[in-house]
């Protein structure tokens, strides 16, 4: 130990007497010029010098956590997804079609007549009486100048996209009479070819009035047919024998078929990944398949409490939205087994058709009670042009929420959704039933000879067989 | 027609290298190993996030080279001691504005003075023992308020900005506006001797003469917790700016560390053989300096709880203060000494020294300035200590040159980011770490939350059967069957485990034998 203070006392006594020029070293004292730190005029912006030294910014992690918590709470505060309801139909809306070139135009077909909507003004632009009976399917041609509709009166009609001028009557460009009712229609992405399904899958050329090729595989009816948007020669259809059939347009016979436990209502190809498609099934689930490996689905998406009626992918290919008989719409990430968002309204009844707009921002749902509703795809997003600082703040909040998403308090707040009582009760009941089934299966396996009851994973459970 | 001009090649291609110590200054955490190869997506995510944090570290280090100001320094010639230099010498040698920072306020009537500088370093609060309380902007000498509270003043402290301050008076705690208007008289906080303000939590921690450590949330005005420390009179208090832990020094030589989440101290350290007179913690939360009645000055590494240095001071040190750049000021009687770098190589003599006019009652370094404020019996002295203050402040955190609008914006953002007291702990970055709690701990937590053990086997109750099949004998038989089944399960499991262990052992022995057997070709000739 060093007696440190002792030296100073002696020197202090001496110092007071002697003059001050004894000091010969160097000295600098911190003195700032305020002109460097204060703005010159009122019209300038304030000067903000930065120093990123971590010791000047303690508590980095707790402060970021608090900001993430605030951001999550604010997201729930601003989550108001419902935008508008388009009414005008006089019967339940059955199908919808997106315009490939115009974001503000949308077509919908109801159980009598069709309508063309302008979405920016949220009003109906044109009505035409298309079919006697239900309009089963509609699709806009890839160039955007005409569209096709099929209906219960066994006809396929092609119409012009532009409104007929004053005095002209609404007349289809082309009418094709078929032998049986058509249930769905889809158009090729590049060529003048379209496909319909009903009793069998027919591929038509626009110039001919009889199909150039027909596929059938011993099934009595098909409910949906879709062209692959990337690999444009492939198509898939949902059949009433609980199967999904894959076709190649260039071949004479269908490619493969996968038979599941229950029937699929519709399917949608992933616009970014050429080989994946998602089908909406009657057993309250959606299944994403890889076209090359149909023996078990890639993912099983479970969250609905009643039959899923329609599915549509976002143009980014990362999420899809599903419409169900249980009066809700759910948005799923493409690889997750559960939904990230659920939309419901007291006034919205069974949702028949759903579309995700091509600018990735809006969702359109068509339901039984003659209304089409416009929703935001991200419920808490601010629409319109954002200032650069707003954009930076939104990006920062988003990243913070991602960083702390696994912390229990934050997860609890971000997952919280209000559900109608019927759906909440129904989902609890389904969970109890599933748990009971699982427990019974475990007991049977426990009390039987080991190996006599093989473990079947959840994914394998729903596929019966793949037929080539 | 045009010949291509031969281009000179750049002898130092690429961007300039950043010095290693600057990179280490901005390093946060260690890089763990990547997840194993089959988990491609996780590997990709980890690699990308590590690349982003590397980029941030490099950009920070580059920016650090461009900071506008440099720290002050005082260097003597080879045979000259810097501690012989007086304040008047320094004032003569530097410019007028720096020289104006050495001044004295003669206030001999109202007793020894305690002082506090606000977080930006712009405003000074003085509290005399006999009741004189004044706050002023010390650089422009503009008086904000001056009053006498007509009571003993034990301690004064600025709250989050220069708009509010707290005064611990004889009986209760009072909160005043910077114009001198009394805003609150908080009777729950009685006999307060010392106060510390935790700026990022908006908590005022007070230590009382009755042994209570109380926390007051000044943003909502509620008492967070009142801890009975059971350690007698608490008049030595410091706070660790890195993790917001309160250090209390006691008369039995121990220093205890407290958070508002626990009724017991987190850590108890025996530091001195007599009572502890003063405690100071540096801004990075690595070193703690304590002085005691045994006339020793000790330096501890507070992260590992190890003693680093121990010095002997002939008169002890009654007040300690650490500056932003690591200078330590120790005051005894009327002499104030400043030491540089006490935790490195053992210090032999002080860096600077000064004799105040009266006995020293409080010392405090001014943030972002090369100034040490000394409160003593005859008033207040502000002395110049070159190299004490951090030269470059961050405009978004504590800006001494902020306008009223900037202060308002900062206050709102600080209130929104206010950290809850539940997050105060020894390691502030605990939230960002992976929770490796053991399975047993999680199970115990779950049992506690649910009220029962979800994994415990339910007692088998046989179903009631009709037609005489539920007689007591038959019920007992059914129960015995299930019990035998369970026993067989357990036996089967243990037999399987034992067989697995035996198999592994046999394989190991076989491998060893095979390896030993390959030793040499001449082994076959051995008998």
Interface residues (C-beta under 8 A of the other chain):
Chain A: X1 X2 X3 X4 X5 X6 X7 X8 X9 X11 X12 X14 X15 X20 X22 X23 X24 X25 X26 X27 X28 X29 X30 X31 X32 X34 X36 X37 X38 X46 X47 X48 X49 X50 X51 X52 X53 X54 X55 X56 X57 X58 X59 X60 X61 X62 X63 X65 X66 X67 X70 X407 X447
Chain B: X25 X26 X28 X60 X63 X64 X67 X68 X69 X70 X71 X72 X73 X74 X75 X76 X77 X80 X81 X82 X83 X84 X85 X86 X88 X89 X90 X92 X93 X94 X95 X97 X98 X101 X200 X241 X242 X243 X244 X283 X284 X285 X296 X310 X311 X312 X313 X314 X315 X332 X335 X337 X339 X346 X347 X348 X349 X350 X353 X355 X369 X370 X384 X386 X389 X390 X391 X392 X393 X394 X395 X396 X397 X399 X400 X401 X403 X405 X406 X416 X417 X418 X419 X420 X423 X428 X429 X430 X431 X432 X485
